[in-house]
Amino acid sequence: MRAHRDGILTSTSLMVAAPFAAAAVEIARATPTLGVGLHLVLVQGTPASADARATGLATARGGFRESAIPAALRYFFDPTLRRAVLREVRAQLEAYRATGLALGHVDGHLNVHLHPMLQATLAALAPEFGIPAVRLTREPVAPNLRYDPRHRLRKAFEGVVLRFLSGITERRLAPLGVVFADRTLGLHQSGGCDEPYLAHALAELPEGVSELYCHPAEAQTAEMRRLMPGYRPADELAALTSPRIRALVEQRAIELVRWTDLHG
């Protein structure tokens, strides 16, 4: 809320089965200027479907598996999970619809929404739920490497894989009227989208629609520290509310928009 009220943040994403989802919904209802979408979760979280444990989608403890790559491989190679994934995505979309909030967009935790099985599932459900926009996680690597040359191989690999998956997602969903941003920023700086990074990214921002995604917070919980080691959410909040960043946005005549502004 601070990043939106006092800064440049325009949209956020909701995990519908997260512990404090109900409180987040109340905040969103009281703030109609804030765009909200669904943050699809199929790893590191709690299922919304009642039979997730019985179908093998969830572990014996009731939650999704925490390691993203093994979970993604299971979704790809185990055909018995396809119906379970469809039911889970439907359950999350139904839970979001029950909030009464307008669905501005859909994205995914750890970019799970770009998984081939999830792409097909979203394409099947898009007409029913009126999915208007989806994040395509395609970030140019070169601008980030000019700012931070560390982890070149990892960034290059992530960039190639996610751009490839994003291309398939776009071909599947664009015919259904789903819209996308031209590029996404913040992937290669996840957890470190601080003021120097934002100043660099905005100074080099090309024409078109760019989505910046980050993880701002007042502080970290123990669970955040466990699942997001090395992330600096307070620094990201400070960057989003920085007067210097606001001034740069105005100087460059950058228009701050929500997903709903892109699809009407």
C-alpha positions in Angstrom: 0.0 0.0 0.0 2.8 2.4 0.8 4.5 1.6 -2.6 1.2 2.5 -4.3 0.1 5.4 -2.2 3.5 7.1 -1.8 5.3 5.7 -4.8 5.2 4.5 -8.4 3.6 1.0 -7.9 0.4 0.6 -9.9 -0.5 -3.1 -9.6 -0.1 -6.1 -7.3 -0.8 -9.8 -7.4 -2.8 -11.9 -4.9 -2.1 -15.4 -3.7 -5.7 -16.5 -3.0 -4.8 -19.3 -0.6 -2.0 -17.5 1.3 -2.5 -17.0 5.1 -3.4 -13.3 5.0 -5.3 -13.3 1.7 -8.5 -12.1 3.3 -6.8 -9.1 4.8 -5.1 -8.3 1.5 -8.5 -8.4 -0.3 -10.0 -5.9 2.2 -7.1 -3.5 1.6 -7.5 -3.9 -2.2 -11.3 -3.3 -2.0 -10.6 -0.1 -0.1 -8.1 1.1 -2.8 -9.7 1.0 -6.2 -6.8 2.8 -7.8 -4.6 -0.2 -7.2 -4.7 -2.8 -10.0 -4.9 -6.4 -8.7 -4.4 -9.8 -10.4 -4.0 -13.4 -9.6 -0.6 -14.8 -8.6 -1.0 -18.4 -9.6 0.7 -20.8 -7.2 1.7 -24.4 -7.8 4.9 -24.5 -5.9 5.8 -23.2 -2.4 2.3 -22.6 -1.2 -1.1 -24.0 -0.2 -3.5 -25.5 -2.7 -7.0 -24.1 -3.2 -8.5 -27.3 -4.6 -9.9 -29.7 -2.0 -8.5 -32.9 -3.5 -4.9 -31.7 -4.1 -3.4 -34.1 -1.7 -5.4 -37.1 -3.0 -4.4 -36.4 -6.6 -0.7 -36.1 -5.7 -0.5 -32.4 -6.5 0.2 -31.6 -2.8 2.5 -33.4 -0.4 1.3 -35.4 2.7 1.6 -32.2 4.7 -1.0 -30.5 2.4 1.3 -28.0 0.7 2.8 -27.8 -2.8 6.4 -29.0 -3.2 8.9 -26.3 -2.5 11.6 -27.0 -5.1 10.5 -25.5 -8.4 12.4 -27.5 -10.9 11.5 -31.0 -9.6 7.8 -29.8 -9.4 8.0 -28.5 -13.0 9.4 -31.8 -14.2 6.6 -33.7 -12.5 3.9 -31.5 -14.1 5.5 -32.1 -17.5 6.1 -35.9 -17.3 3.3 -37.1 -15.2 0.1 -37.0 -17.3 -2.0 -38.0 -14.3 -1.4 -34.6 -12.8 -3.0 -32.7 -15.8 -6.5 -32.9 -14.5 -5.3 -32.0 -11.0 -3.5 -28.9 -12.3 -6.7 -27.9 -14.2 -8.8 -28.2 -11.1 -6.3 -26.3 -9.0 -6.0 -23.4 -11.5 -9.8 -23.3 -11.8 -10.1 -23.3 -8.0 -7.7 -20.4 -7.7 -9.5 -18.4 -10.4 -12.8 -19.2 -8.7 -11.4 -18.0 -5.3 -10.2 -14.8 -6.9 -13.6 -14.2 -8.6 -15.3 -14.7 -5.2 -13.4 -11.7 -3.8 -15.3 -9.4 -6.1 -12.1 -7.7 -7.3 -11.7 -7.1 -11.0 -9.2 -9.5 -12.5 -6.5 -7.2 -14.0 -4.0 -9.9 -15.0 -2.6 -13.4 -14.2 1.0 -14.2 -13.4 2.7 -17.0 -11.5 4.9 -17.7 -8.5 8.4 -18.5 -9.8 6.9 -18.0 -13.3 5.0 -21.3 -13.1 2.3 -19.9 -15.4 4.8 -20.2 -18.3 5.0 -24.0 -17.8 3.7 -25.8 -20.9 0.9 -27.5 -18.9 -0.1 -24.2 -17.3 -0.1 -22.5 -20.6 -2.6 -25.0 -22.0 -4.6 -24.8 -18.8 -4.8 -21.0 -18.9 -5.8 -21.1 -22.6 -8.6 -23.5 -21.7 -9.9 -21.4 -18.9 -9.3 -17.9 -20.3 -12.7 -17.5 -22.1 -14.6 -18.8 -19.0 -12.9 -16.5 -16.5 -12.2 -13.5 -18.8 -8.4 -13.6 -18.3 -7.5 -10.2 -19.8 -3.7 -10.1 -19.5 -0.8 -12.4 -18.6 2.8 -11.6 -17.7 5.4 -12.8 -20.2 8.7 -12.9 -18.4 10.9 -11.8 -21.2 13.6 -9.5 -20.0 16.5 -8.3 -22.2 19.7 -9.5 -20.5 22.2 -7.0 -21.9 20.8 -3.9 -20.0 21.0 -5.8 -16.7 24.5 -7.0 -17.3 25.6 -3.5 -18.0 24.3 -2.6 -14.5 25.3 -5.9 -12.7 27.7 -8.2 -14.7 27.6 -10.9 -12.0 26.0 -14.4 -12.7 26.2 -14.0 -16.5 25.6 -17.6 -17.3 22.6 -17.9 -15.0 21.0 -14.7 -16.3 21.6 -15.7 -19.9 20.2 -19.2 -19.4 17.1 -17.9 -17.5 16.6 -15.2 -20.2 16.7 -17.7 -23.1 14.4 -20.3 -21.4 11.8 -17.8 -20.2 11.8 -15.9 -23.5 11.2 -19.2 -25.3 8.3 -20.2 -22.9 6.9 -16.7 -23.2 6.8 -16.9 -26.9 4.8 -20.1 -26.8 2.5 -18.6 -24.2 1.9 -15.6 -26.4 1.0 -17.7 -29.4 -1.5 -19.7 -27.3 -3.2 -16.8 -25.6 -3.1 -13.9 -28.0 -5.8 -15.3 -30.2 -8.0 -15.4 -27.1 -7.7 -11.6 -26.7 -5.2 -11.8 -23.9 -2.8 -8.8 -23.8 0.9 -8.6 -22.7 3.6 -6.1 -21.9 6.4 -5.7 -24.4 9.0 -6.7 -21.8 9.5 -7.4 -18.1 12.2 -5.9 -15.9 13.4 -7.0 -12.5 13.8 -10.8 -13.2 17.6 -10.7 -13.3 17.6 -8.4 -10.2 15.0 -10.3 -8.2 15.2 -9.2 -4.6 17.5 -6.4 -5.4 15.4 -3.9 -7.3 16.8 -1.0 -5.2 17.0 2.7 -6.0 20.3 2.5 -8.0 18.8 -0.3 -10.1 15.5 1.5 -10.7 17.4 4.6 -11.7 19.4 2.6 -14.2 16.4 0.7 -15.6 14.3 3.9 -16.0 17.2 5.8 -17.6 17.4 3.1 -20.3 13.7 2.4 -20.7 12.8 1.9 -24.3 9.5 2.8 -26.0 6.6 0.5 -25.4 5.0 -1.1 -22.4 7.4 -2.4 -19.7 6.4 -4.2 -16.6 8.7 -3.9 -13.6 8.2 -6.5 -11.0 9.6 -6.7 -7.5 8.9 -7.8 -3.9 8.6 -4.7 -1.6 7.9 -5.2 2.0 8.3 -3.3 5.3 10.3 -6.2 6.8 10.9 -10.0 6.3 9.2 -12.8 8.1 11.0 -16.0 8.9 9.2 -17.7 6.0 10.3 -15.0 3.6 13.9 -15.3 4.7 13.8 -19.1 4.2 12.2 -19.0 0.8 13.8 -15.8 -0.5 17.4 -15.8 0.9 19.3 -12.6 0.0 16.2 -10.6 -1.0 16.1 -7.0 0.3 12.4 -6.1 0.3 12.8 -3.0 2.4 15.3 -1.6 -0.1 12.8 -2.3 -2.9 10.1 -0.5 -1.0 12.4 2.5 -0.4 13.2 2.5 -4.2 9.5 2.5 -5.2 8.8 5.4 -2.8 11.9 7.4 -3.6 11.5 11.0 -4.6 14.5 10.6 -6.9 12.7 7.8 -8.8 9.5 9.7 -9.0 11.4 12.7 -10.4 13.0 10.5 -13.0 9.6 9.1 -14.0 8.3 12.6 -14.5 11.5 13.9 -16.3 11.3 11.0 -18.8 7.5 11.4 -19.3 7.0 7.8 -18.3 3.3 7.0 -18.0 2.5 4.8 -15.0 -0.3 2.4 -15.9 -2.2 -0.6 -14.6 -2.9 -3.8 -16.5 -6.5 -2.7 -16.8 -5.3 0.4 -18.7 -3.9 -1.9 -21.4 -7.0 -4.0 -21.9 -9.7 -1.5 -21.2 
